[in-house]
Amino acid sequence: MPNPKKEFSKIYDQNIDKIYRFIFVKVSSQEIAEDLTSETFLKGWRSFQNPRDIENPSAFLYKIARNLVIDHYRQKAQKNTVQVEDFNIIDTRSNLEENAILTSDLNVVMRAMENLKDNYQTVIVYRYLDDLSISEMAEMLQKSKEATRVMIHRALKELKKQLA
């Protein structure tokens, strides 16, 4: 019989960074993102212990995270502002000038992302930050693969318009 703690530990390790990044992009606060990420995995663990089967643990965790973000905004009703420094994307060992340019570019993109609809932000994060496949995204969004592709296309088109 498989050990549920070991199985969930593996699920946690595979998903913690993705779930945190997803939540962070939505709430723009490191502290809130950490709290909501912890709550996501706590709820995931509780659900994982139930006898019902969870076919795709990653999709299930994203669903929990998304619902927690929605609840957070219902309670707080605050506007998103993302700060690039918290992404830890920049390699501090490389050229400082290149880092400055990259940081500047990321700030511009993140400001433009703030103006996108929530579902457009979500598909961009799933596809380009979390590197999820169309199939994985379609399952999490509960849409067809074609509808998911169209949503990505529209999200990118809107992002380009915001950046222009």
N, C-alpha and C positions, 0 to 999 in steps of 0.2 A: 504494500500500500504506500503511495507517495506521501512524502512529508509536506503538508500544506505550508508550513513556515518556510521551508527551502524553496518551494515552488513560488510563493509570493515574493520571497527575497529576490529571486531571479527576475520576476516581473518588475519589481521595484527598480532593480539595477538597470534594466533595459529601458525604462520609461521615465525615470526621475528627471533627467535633464530636459527631455522633450515636454513633459507636462509643466515643469517650472517655466520654461521659455514661453510656452503657449499662454500660461496665466500671466506672466510678467508683461507680455505685449499687450494684454487686455487691461491690466490694472495699473501699470506704470509705477509700481512701488515695490521695491525689493522686499520690504517687511510684509506687505499684504500678500505678495506672490508666495513668499515662503509659508505664511500661515495657510493660505488656500491650497498650496501644494501638499502640505502636511495633512490637511483635512481631506483632500482628495484620496490620498493613500490610506488614511484611516477608514474612510467609508469603503474604499476598495477592499481593504482587508476584511472588514465586517461582512461585506457581500460575498467575498471569496470563501468565507467559512460556511456560508449557507449551502445546502445541498444542491441547489439549482446550478445548472451548468452555465458558465460564462464562456461563450465560444471564442471571443476575441478580447482578451484582457486589456490590450492597448486601447481599443475603441471604447471599451467600457470605462476606462479611466479618463479618457478625453471627454466622454459624455458627463461624467461626474464633475470634472474640472469646469467644463462649460456651464453647467448648471450652478456651480458655486460662484462663478464670476457673475452670472446673471443675478443671483441672489445678492451678491455684494453690491452691485449697482442699484438694485432695487432699494437696498437699505441706505446706501450712501448718496446715490444720484449725483455722482461727480464725473467730471470730464477726464478722458484719457490724455496723458502726456507721457511720452516715453523718453527715457534718457539713455543714450547710447552707451555711456560709460558702464552701465550695469550689465550690458550684454557680454562683456569679457570676450569679445570677438577679436580685439586687437592684440597682436603679438608684440609685447613690449621689448622683445629682443631685437626687432628689426629697426630699420631706418625711421627716425623720429618724423622726418618730413613726410614719408609715406603714411605713417600712422595719422598725422594731422589731416592729410588729404582724405584718408579713409574715414576718419571720425567725422569730418565735415560732410562727406557724402552720405554717411549713415544717418546723420542728423537730419539732412534734407529728406531722405527716404522715410524716416520715422515720422517726421512732421506731416508728410503727405499721407502716410498710412492712417494717421489720426482722423483724416477727413473721409476715409472710406467707410462704407457700411460694414457692420459687424461681420456678416457672412463673408464679405470680400477679404477683410483682415484675416479671418480664420483660414480661408483656403490658401492665402499667400503664406501664412505661417506654416501650415501643414506641408505645403509643397516645397517651399524654398528654405525654410529654417529647419523643419523636421525631416525633410527629404522623404516624405511619404509617397507611395505610388498612387496612381489614380484609383486603383482597386481599393486600397486601404482608405483613401479619402472618401470614396463613394460609400463604403460601408459605414464609416463614422458619421457621415452627413445624411445617411439614409436616402441617398439619391442614386440614380443610375450613373454608370461611368460616363456616358455622353453628357448628362446634365452637369456632372462634376467638371468635365473638360470645358464646357461652355462657361461655367461659373469662374473657373480659373482665367479663361480668356477675358471675360468681362472685368474681372478684378484687375488684371494686368492693364487692360485698356484704360480703366478708370485711374489706376495708379499713374500711368504715363500722363494722363490728362492733368492730374494733380501736380506732377513734376514739371510740366511745361510752363 
